Amino acid sequence: LGLWFLWSLAIAVVAAFLATRLLGLDPNHARAAAKLVGAVTFIAHGFGTVQESIWMARPWSSSAKYLLDAALYAVGSGFVFLWLWP
């Protein structure tokens, strides 16, 4: 559980870095930043399972569940960044 927390924290830091470098800290860009953070979070959490279904014969239903989980993380991250954006 500790490693998962560190992994999620690393993804959030990278997403925040990208959002601030691409959009700055302008309050008018809060929605765009939230969308970018959500997209980065979804890619980071979910796309690895697609490769496992392609190359390691993981059932696609299992990957779909992981992608749904990644989508929930992405929505949550996007809302947190929208809420806390300066």
Secondary structure, DSSP 8 states (H G I E B T S, - for coil): -HHHHHHHHHHHHHHHHHHHHHHTT-GGGHHHHHHHHHHHHHHHHHHHHHHHHHHS---HHHHHHHHHHHHHHHHHHHHHHHHH--
